[in-house]
Amino acid sequence: MDTTRERDIVKQVIQRYAQFKPSHGDIRLDTVFDDTQNRYALMQVGWDRGRLVRGNLIYVTLTEGKVWVEYDGMEQGITKDLIA
């Protein structure tokens, strides 16, 4: 596996999702990329109806030559986008 190529693909897909605007609330989407440990995430942080919103929307790791979707909180899922 070409780790650099896989990293780039994962980052591109996550960056695409980071461009979406949540349908309600004052919530921002932050990308978190750790090339040293091959960990990639999309976080949501903000407020909705007076409540704090925070947590992972996507968490992907590159381990032992494989792409692992550890968590996918997106409605349609990111697996198809990663394969494409």
Order of alpha helices (4+ residues) and beta strands (2+ residues): alpha-beta-beta-beta-beta-alpha
